[in-house]
Amino acid sequence: MNTNEQLPAERAEHGKAARTTAPRRSHAVFEPAADRPDPVALLEQQGRGRIADLLPIRYGRMLASPFAFLRGAALIMATDLAGTPATGITVQACGDAHLSNFGVYASPERRLVFDVNDFDETLPAPWEWDVKRLATSIEVAARVNGDRPAKRRDLVRAAVARYRTTMHELAGQAELAVWYAAAELDELGAQYQKAIGSGLRKLGREDLARLQNRDARESVRDLVHTVHGRPRIIARPPLVVPVDDLPGPQVANTSRPGLEHVLAVYRRSLPPDRQYLLNRFQVADAARKVVGVGSVGMGCWILLLTGRDDSDLLMLQVKQATTSALSQFAGPTRYLSQGKRVVTGQQLMQATSDIFLGWHPAPGNESGVGDSYLRQLRDWKYSAPVEAMPTATMHRYGQLCGQALARAHARSGDRIAIAAYLGTSTQFDDAVADFAVAYADQNERDFAALTAAHQAGQIKAETGV
């Protein structure tokens, strides 16, 4: 990813030369390998390192739809992507760049920005993998939403074309200009207002207005109540279980004192000014919390902290960081801590990040809850409802995701080489649209395999949770 010693013209030539080893049209093809692992076996393999009593919730959520399945199938798709053509140009990849992993959140200046917002799988890897996962997620979501093949193709091509044209724009900009570039909320709002479907436009405006007029304290109030005059996390098992109510040690040091130790170690990963701010808060309560689809079963806890008084609330999320799904194909992380891998990748890709973003263990590799990263649980965060999204809205939303992904890749990768490789024609757009169709077909077969495994009693699934 280091291009400091090359002139722009040399970097462009490098990108064009990659068309020989990986022709743009070659990205159209997806054929499952003859020795392709069984998708259910891969999910079960992942499950062995997770909290066993939560796995039925994970499988149940994945069985909700082919799009929900895709959200939980990062490892399955990474296994398949590893066998597809690549230019050899790497970026800090998201590793799980589907539609629902983009959204709005608050910058430290309290502005709402739109960006990639999930980094559990981030790792230096081929840029094509993220683009193909995004494109496939559009195709899969559009199928779930009932769009016809021609419309679905238009949606995918539009998103990939926006990635390509944005990369071209960034290739001509200075380094600092690329680093500071951000897709702001007003652009997202404009996309929503232009979309067909007054119901969703109203929903989008109401949700975004609510986000702009609330702060992090208000966003956690639905998780907190008062017990004997003190704030406590509301128990909503199995999704939210206070650590004092857990039947036994789920993971080492996940008692309340253990999590307080995690907090103390995590503090060291923050800049001095953030450490100073965090020192003004005290732990009031802690709970295990189920989040997402692909993350269900991984260790995830929330810490309730109070500041100047019991009405001054801060909620931090402690999330287990395991080996990236990309690692066996793109290589291991350079960091001793998987939590640091996640945090560093997020900081490289996002235009701006949560002020409390940090990791555990800190240098010294202290024992405890294990590799994890911490951030605010909610800080004006909002992801658009992808399923049931009108076609016109999906068209503009997919473009916005393509734009955000290009900006994220341009910060860490050789944007000049990537732009030169992509060119100004639609060859790459068309090829990835073909790939998305082929892989969406595979995703449906894998979804059917998980359904059959559930019906046969091979796996237990708890739906509607």
MARSEPA-313812 format. One record per residue (C-alpha): residue in one letter; x, y negated, z negated. Coordinates in Angstrom, 3 decimals, decimal comma. Layout:
a X Y Z
...
END
This chain:
m 0,000 0,000 0,000
n 3,075 -2,264 -0,127
t 3,269 -4,349 3,072
n 5,484 -7,185 1,822
e 8,394 -6,359 4,146
q 6,333 -6,219 7,356
l 5,209 -9,082 9,562
p 1,497 -9,311 10,417
a 2,186 -8,270 14,011
e 4,027 -5,174 12,816
r 1,174 -4,268 10,502
a -1,318 -4,651 13,355
e 0,796 -2,388 15,564
h 0,847 0,199 12,785
g -2,946 0,125 12,697
k -3,331 0,462 16,456
a -0,819 3,327 16,514
a -3,016 5,222 14,056
r -5,606 5,555 16,828
t -3,322 8,208 18,338
t -3,259 10,437 15,276
a -6,851 9,702 14,279
p -8,882 8,498 17,286
r -11,846 6,402 16,225
r -14,306 8,784 17,846
s -12,828 11,686 15,860
h -14,618 10,388 12,779
a -17,919 11,510 14,295
v -17,299 15,173 13,589
f -18,146 17,067 10,439
e -17,943 20,821 10,401
p -17,912 22,665 7,073
a -14,716 24,601 6,552
a -14,913 28,376 6,873
d -13,711 28,703 3,282
r -15,860 25,835 1,971
p -16,480 26,322 -1,768
d -20,011 27,063 -2,901
p -21,510 23,684 -3,922
v -23,266 25,080 -6,998
a -20,016 26,720 -8,117
l -18,268 23,337 -7,853
l -20,933 21,727 -10,030
e -20,645 24,542 -12,555
q -16,873 24,133 -12,541
q -17,296 20,446 -13,401
g -19,781 21,361 -16,087
r -17,269 23,440 -18,042
g -15,588 20,291 -19,294
r -18,844 18,539 -20,209
i -21,287 18,560 -23,114
a -23,207 21,776 -22,517
d -26,573 20,724 -23,924
l -26,711 17,769 -21,508
l -26,041 19,734 -18,319
p -29,744 20,624 -17,756
i -30,452 16,881 -17,664
r -27,734 16,394 -15,060
y -29,063 19,173 -12,841
g -32,621 17,965 -13,336
r -31,712 14,473 -12,209
m -29,853 15,819 -9,175
l -32,910 17,867 -8,196
a -35,099 14,754 -8,008
s -34,250 14,191 -4,321
p -31,457 14,721 -1,774
f -30,269 11,177 -2,540
a -30,116 11,914 -6,267
f -28,187 15,086 -5,432
l -25,697 13,099 -3,352
r -25,136 10,746 -6,293
g -24,006 13,671 -8,419
a -22,017 15,398 -5,686
a -18,859 13,262 -5,556
l -16,595 16,295 -5,973
i -18,450 18,264 -3,307
m -18,149 15,459 -0,772
a -14,520 14,740 -1,693
t -13,750 18,387 -0,940
d -15,312 17,977 2,500
l -13,800 14,571 3,241
a -10,311 15,909 2,593
g -10,573 17,875 5,831
t -11,694 14,955 8,002
p -9,470 12,693 10,160
a -7,624 9,860 8,411
t -5,241 7,146 9,534
g -2,870 7,567 6,612
i -3,593 4,007 5,461
t -4,569 4,099 1,797
v -6,425 1,660 -0,428
q -7,609 1,667 -4,013
a -10,692 3,715 -3,228
c -13,890 3,719 -5,256
g -14,222 7,460 -4,747
d -18,011 7,318 -5,152
a -19,122 4,446 -2,917
h -22,797 5,311 -2,483
l -25,526 2,660 -2,329
s -26,454 2,828 -6,006
n -22,880 2,115 -7,088
f -23,140 -1,474 -5,857
g -24,963 -4,218 -7,719
v -24,876 -7,540 -9,519
y -23,218 -8,281 -12,839
a -21,948 -11,303 -14,758
s -18,542 -12,847 -14,193
p -16,632 -14,285 -17,183
e -17,866 -17,706 -15,999
r -21,447 -16,389 -16,355
r -22,123 -16,334 -12,632
l -23,812 -13,370 -11,053
v -21,691 -11,636 -8,430
f -22,350 -8,672 -6,164
d -19,720 -5,944 -5,906
v -18,845 -2,292 -6,334
n -19,756 -1,445 -9,929
d -18,743 2,168 -10,631
f -15,149 3,358 -10,786
d -15,128 6,736 -12,549
e -13,536 8,354 -9,466
t -11,267 5,483 -8,348
l -7,838 6,441 -7,007
p -5,515 5,404 -4,159
a -6,901 7,329 -1,187
p -7,826 6,977 2,500
w -10,157 4,021 3,084
e -12,243 6,124 5,473
w -13,527 8,286 2,603
d -15,328 5,391 0,930
v -16,803 4,182 4,216
k -18,129 7,627 5,072
r -19,654 8,122 1,625
l -21,391 4,752 1,847
a -22,637 5,506 5,361
t -23,886 8,950 4,354
s -25,726 7,535 1,345
i -27,583 5,142 3,661
e -28,571 7,981 5,985
v -29,695 10,174 3,072
a -31,641 7,399 1,324
a -33,320 6,407 4,587
r -34,410 10,012 5,132
v -35,909 10,113 1,650
n -37,683 6,846 2,434
g -39,207 8,291 5,610
d -37,310 6,250 8,204
r -37,060 7,694 11,695
p -33,686 8,800 13,169
a -33,229 5,720 15,360
k -33,898 3,388 12,426
r -31,551 5,349 10,199
r -28,808 5,075 12,781
d -29,319 1,315 13,000
l -29,007 1,044 9,205
v -25,745 2,977 9,100
r -24,218 1,197 12,079
a -25,084 -2,200 10,641
a -23,347 -1,431 7,332
v -20,222 -0,032 9,011
a -20,131 -2,940 11,460
r -20,264 -5,381 8,534
y -17,339 -3,532 6,943
r -15,406 -3,804 10,215
t -16,131 -7,494 10,879
t -15,456 -8,452 7,266
m -12,106 -6,663 7,409
h -11,284 -8,643 10,549
e -12,148 -11,905 8,784
l -10,016 -11,005 5,788
a -7,107 -9,880 7,980
g -6,689 -13,490 9,102
q -6,770 -14,970 5,607
a -4,005 -15,771 3,144
e -3,371 -13,439 0,211
l -4,925 -15,700 -2,431
a -7,987 -16,308 -0,272
v -8,577 -12,557 -0,049
w -8,062 -12,096 -3,762
y -10,564 -14,797 -4,701
a -13,227 -13,859 -2,116
a -16,550 -12,805 -3,651
a -20,057 -11,997 -2,441
e -22,214 -14,151 -4,709
l -25,748 -13,596 -5,920
d -27,243 -16,285 -3,683
e -26,333 -14,150 -0,657
l -28,058 -11,131 -2,186
g -31,091 -13,277 -2,965
a -31,181 -14,519 0,620
q -31,079 -10,937 1,885
y -34,019 -10,031 -0,346
q -36,096 -13,026 0,711
k -35,682 -12,132 4,384
a -36,688 -8,519 3,828
i -40,054 -7,180 4,913
g -42,301 -6,076 2,066
s -43,653 -8,731 -0,282
g -43,854 -6,299 -3,225
l -40,127 -5,613 -3,205
r -39,296 -9,270 -2,571
k -41,292 -10,168 -5,658
l -39,619 -7,413 -7,656
g -36,196 -8,581 -6,530
r -36,860 -12,226 -7,364
e -38,355 -11,407 -10,754
d -35,523 -9,077 -11,706
l -32,815 -11,455 -10,549
a -34,453 -14,411 -12,288
r -34,686 -12,355 -15,462
l -30,997 -11,558 -15,195
q -30,088 -15,218 -14,744
n -32,091 -16,255 -17,794
r -30,949 -13,665 -20,306
d -27,627 -13,021 -21,938
a -25,885 -9,883 -23,135
r -27,544 -10,129 -26,559
e -31,059 -10,011 -25,112
s -30,180 -7,092 -22,832
v -29,469 -4,755 -25,760
r -32,458 -5,605 -27,946
d -34,507 -2,718 -26,579
l -31,879 -0,349 -27,991
v -31,797 -1,845 -31,493
h -34,150 -2,060 -34,465
t -33,767 -3,024 -38,108
v -33,387 -0,384 -40,816
h -33,110 -1,509 -44,457
g -32,308 -4,971 -43,254
r -29,460 -3,928 -40,926
p -29,398 -3,484 -37,115
r -29,334 0,140 -36,007
i -29,502 1,909 -32,651
i -32,938 3,382 -31,913
a -32,875 7,172 -31,614
r -34,406 8,408 -28,346
p -33,201 12,010 -28,087
p -31,838 13,510 -25,979
l -30,864 10,322 -24,127
v -29,816 8,253 -27,145
v -28,722 10,029 -30,342
p -27,057 8,134 -33,205
v -23,779 9,835 -34,087
d -24,981 10,372 -37,664
d -27,808 12,526 -36,234
l -25,636 14,725 -34,018
p -25,656 18,363 -35,190
g -21,860 18,609 -35,375
p -18,676 17,194 -33,897
q -19,384 16,986 -30,164
v -15,848 15,870 -29,359
a -12,986 15,145 -31,706
n -13,399 11,947 -33,737
t -16,884 11,021 -32,506
s -18,130 10,382 -35,992
r -18,711 6,726 -36,787
p -15,261 6,394 -38,463
g -13,724 8,179 -35,470
l -15,295 5,752 -33,026
e -14,121 2,844 -35,167
h -10,611 4,254 -34,730
v -11,211 4,433 -30,961
l -12,203 0,773 -31,044
a -9,044 -0,149 -32,913
v -6,848 1,678 -30,401
y -8,755 0,238 -27,430
r -8,175 -3,306 -28,725
r -4,494 -2,952 -27,854
s -5,336 -2,623 -24,160
l -6,956 -6,080 -24,123
p -5,177 -9,418 -23,590
p -4,448 -11,294 -26,846
d -7,346 -13,738 -26,430
r -9,854 -10,868 -25,994
q -8,382 -9,093 -29,003
y -8,935 -12,258 -31,015
l -12,554 -12,447 -29,876
l -13,225 -8,764 -30,544
n -11,780 -9,081 -34,054
r -14,728 -11,328 -34,891
f -17,082 -8,340 -34,553
q -17,677 -5,362 -36,833
v -19,141 -1,933 -36,009
a -22,735 -1,612 -37,231
d -23,747 1,667 -35,578
a -22,834 4,163 -32,846
a -24,696 6,675 -30,697
r -24,241 9,165 -27,893
k -25,955 7,981 -24,708
v -26,799 9,682 -21,431
v -26,139 7,519 -18,358
g -26,382 7,865 -14,589
v -26,625 11,079 -12,582
g -23,105 12,276 -11,819
s -21,893 11,171 -15,256
v -24,432 13,160 -17,270
g -22,635 15,574 -19,583
m -19,490 13,506 -19,829
g -18,827 11,982 -23,216
c -20,518 8,596 -23,409
w -21,129 6,617 -26,578
i -22,363 3,152 -27,381
l -21,058 0,996 -30,189
l -23,270 -1,656 -31,750
l -21,233 -4,549 -33,112
t -22,298 -7,651 -35,015
g -20,605 -11,040 -34,989
r -21,350 -14,081 -37,138
d -24,495 -12,398 -38,492
d -26,797 -9,461 -37,789
s -28,529 -11,300 -34,948
d -25,231 -11,768 -33,073
l -25,060 -8,462 -31,184
l -22,540 -6,913 -28,835
m -22,949 -3,444 -27,336
l -19,880 -1,658 -25,984
q -19,935 1,536 -23,967
v -17,244 4,160 -24,551
k -17,151 6,473 -21,542
q -15,013 9,543 -21,129
a -12,541 9,305 -18,250
t -11,657 12,628 -16,665
t -9,554 13,474 -13,634
s -10,861 11,803 -10,469
a -12,794 13,968 -8,021
l -10,293 12,769 -5,412
s -7,173 13,803 -7,308
q -6,711 17,324 -5,927
f -6,868 15,888 -2,403
a -5,272 12,421 -2,768
g -2,803 13,227 -5,540
p -2,769 12,632 -9,300
t -2,948 9,214 -10,920
r 0,293 7,458 -11,810
y -1,093 6,647 -15,271
l -0,849 8,847 -18,349
s -4,360 7,783 -19,360
q -7,353 8,463 -17,106
g -9,004 5,520 -18,843
k -6,246 3,231 -17,636
r -6,696 4,697 -14,142
v -10,349 3,621 -14,164
v -9,677 0,163 -15,605
t -6,780 -0,611 -13,258
g -8,745 0,583 -10,237
q -11,714 -1,540 -11,209
q -9,562 -4,629 -11,671
l -7,950 -4,070 -8,268
m -11,261 -3,658 -6,445
q -13,640 -6,077 -8,160
a -13,631 -9,810 -7,565
t -14,049 -10,246 -11,313
s -14,453 -7,802 -14,180
d -16,002 -7,579 -17,645
i -13,970 -9,464 -20,254
f -14,111 -6,437 -22,584
l -12,924 -3,917 -19,992
g -10,178 -1,794 -21,522
w -9,123 1,781 -22,181
h -8,332 4,366 -24,815
p -5,822 5,784 -25,565
a -3,509 2,800 -25,451
p 0,259 3,252 -24,888
g 1,426 5,914 -27,298
n -1,391 8,312 -26,237
e -3,033 8,438 -29,659
s -5,431 11,304 -30,261
g -9,134 10,759 -30,816
v -12,091 10,681 -28,476
g -9,656 11,269 -25,613
d -9,141 9,410 -22,376
s -11,923 6,857 -22,011
y -12,645 3,301 -21,001
l -14,749 0,659 -22,682
r -16,854 -2,212 -21,383
q -20,051 -4,016 -22,263
l -23,022 -1,687 -21,916
r -25,111 -4,323 -20,180
d -24,044 -7,731 -19,036
w -26,606 -9,001 -16,537
k -26,190 -5,757 -14,603
y -28,723 -4,838 -11,925
s -28,720 -2,280 -9,110
a -31,333 -2,470 -6,392
p -33,894 0,382 -6,260
v -32,646 2,241 -3,191
e -35,315 4,900 -2,893
a -38,597 3,458 -1,568
m -36,679 0,431 -0,256
p -38,267 -1,045 2,911
t -36,229 -0,600 6,070
a -35,506 -4,310 6,558
t -34,287 -4,620 2,984
m -32,102 -1,533 3,377
h -30,640 -3,026 6,550
r -29,492 -6,174 4,766
y -28,556 -4,422 1,538
g -26,401 -1,894 3,396
q -24,616 -4,742 5,162
l -23,939 -6,437 1,853
c -22,473 -3,193 0,497
g -20,282 -2,846 3,585
q -19,052 -6,388 3,102
a -18,276 -5,848 -0,595
l -16,449 -2,595 0,141
a -14,282 -4,233 2,818
r -13,328 -7,010 0,415
a -12,461 -4,463 -2,273
h -10,301 -2,467 0,125
a -8,607 -5,584 1,480
r -7,343 -6,498 -1,985
s -5,242 -3,345 -2,335
g -4,735 -1,949 1,172
d -3,262 -3,167 4,423
r -6,230 -5,142 5,721
i -4,342 -6,176 8,871
a -3,603 -2,562 9,843
i -7,151 -1,420 9,051
a -8,655 -4,287 11,067
a -6,393 -3,528 14,021
y -7,321 0,131 13,886
l -11,042 -0,643 13,781
g -10,848 -3,110 16,680
t -13,718 -5,190 17,973
s -15,716 -2,460 19,713
t -18,409 -0,335 18,080
q -16,537 2,947 18,531
f -15,886 3,434 14,817
d -19,418 2,323 13,878
d -20,957 4,856 16,253
a -18,639 7,645 15,121
v -19,397 7,158 11,428
a -23,122 7,036 12,202
d -22,763 10,481 13,811
f -20,810 11,715 10,801
a -23,505 10,436 8,429
v -26,157 12,485 10,226
a -24,037 15,632 10,135
y -23,144 15,218 6,487
a -26,702 14,355 5,468
d -27,691 17,704 6,989
q -25,017 19,372 4,850
n -26,212 17,475 1,792
e -29,720 18,832 2,356
r -28,349 22,377 2,543
d -26,430 21,822 -0,694
f -29,525 20,336 -2,337
a -31,459 23,442 -1,273
a -28,712 25,628 -2,767
l -29,017 23,883 -6,138
t -32,808 24,202 -5,967
a -32,491 27,915 -5,271
a -29,991 28,344 -8,116
h -32,471 26,703 -10,476
q -35,367 28,856 -9,268
a -33,226 31,975 -9,666
g -32,294 31,032 -13,221
q -28,607 30,570 -12,384
i -28,693 27,045 -13,727
k -31,072 25,365 -16,147
a -32,561 22,032 -15,163
e -34,623 19,623 -17,207
t -36,563 17,310 -14,915
g -38,152 13,967 -15,647
v -35,575 12,985 -18,288
END
